[in-house]
Amino acid sequence: MAKRMLIVVDETVTARWLPGHFEADGWDVIRAGDEASALASLEARTETPPDAAIIDAVLGEGDGFALIQDIRKQLPGIFIICASARAGNVARLKALAAGADAYIAKPFRLSELDDLLKARCEAS
């Protein structure tokens, strides 16, 4: 069974390379550029929901923290990583309070994301 991941980023450059990294690693990636398209994608995949999500905290159209809350309500078991250019504890605490399992500050290395996902898979 393929692992499924929702990636919600609105930065053009990141939206190009981040999904490709996970697709090459065997993930079935659902791409969204804003809060509304992410929620629509989840509604369309009720039979095959994602196992993990990477959500940008700051979205041009919508609020990443609100999206994390919505996803957590719909999919309590999903592993959510919040990515943000906002460094520091305030953004981290806000992400965790919204329901994220992990927080990663931009810029990040792909190996950091890989390590978070590997640890989650090993714990499950």
PERA-V152522 format. One record per pair of residues at least 24 apart in sequence whose ideal C-beta (glycine too) atoms are under 8 Angstrom apart, sorted by the first residue. I is the first residue (numbers start at 1). J is the second residue. D is the distance in Angstrom with one decimal. If there is no record, write none. Layout:
i: [I;I]
j: [J;J]
d: [D;D]
This chain:
i: [2;2;2;3;3;3;3;4;4;4;4;4;4;4;4;4;5;5;5;5;5;5;5;6;6;6;6;6;6;6;6;6;6;6;7;7;7;7;8;8;8;8;8;8;8;8;8;8;8;8;9;9;9;9;10;10;10;10;10;11;14;18;21;25;33;33;34;34;34;34;35;35;35;35;35;35;35;35;36;36;38;38;39;39;42;42;42;49;49;49;50;50;51;51;52;52;52;52;52;52;53;53;53;53;54;54;54;55;55;55;55;55;56;56;56;57;57;57;57;57;57;57;58;58;58;65;65;65;66;68;68;68;68;69;69;71;72;72;79;79;81;81;81;83]
j: [26;27;28;27;28;51;52;28;29;30;45;48;49;50;51;52;29;30;50;51;52;53;54;30;32;38;41;42;50;52;53;54;55;71;31;32;53;54;32;33;34;35;38;53;54;55;56;59;64;67;33;54;56;83;34;56;59;60;61;56;56;54;110;114;59;61;59;60;61;62;59;61;62;63;64;66;67;70;61;62;67;71;67;70;71;74;75;74;75;78;75;78;78;79;78;79;80;81;117;120;78;79;80;81;81;83;113;80;81;82;83;100;82;83;84;82;83;84;86;91;94;95;84;85;86;94;95;98;98;95;98;99;100;98;99;99;98;99;117;120;113;116;117;108]
d: [6.7;7.2;4.5;5.0;6.9;5.3;7.2;4.7;7.9;6.8;7.8;6.3;7.1;4.3;5.3;7.7;5.4;6.9;5.5;6.8;4.7;6.6;7.0;4.7;6.7;6.4;6.7;7.1;4.3;7.5;4.2;7.5;7.8;7.6;5.7;7.2;7.3;5.0;4.6;7.3;7.5;7.5;4.6;7.0;7.2;4.9;6.1;7.0;7.2;6.5;7.1;7.4;4.5;7.5;6.1;6.4;5.1;4.7;7.1;7.2;7.7;7.1;5.4;7.7;7.9;7.6;5.5;6.8;3.8;5.0;5.9;6.5;2.7;6.6;7.6;6.8;4.7;7.9;6.8;6.5;5.9;7.6;7.4;6.3;6.9;6.1;7.4;7.9;5.4;7.1;7.4;6.2;6.7;6.7;6.5;4.4;7.4;7.2;6.2;7.1;5.8;7.3;4.9;7.0;4.9;5.9;6.9;6.3;7.2;5.5;7.1;7.3;7.9;5.5;6.9;5.4;6.9;3.6;6.4;6.4;7.8;6.2;6.4;6.9;7.2;5.8;6.6;4.4;7.5;6.7;4.1;5.0;5.3;5.0;5.6;7.3;7.4;3.3;7.3;4.7;6.7;5.9;7.9;6.7]
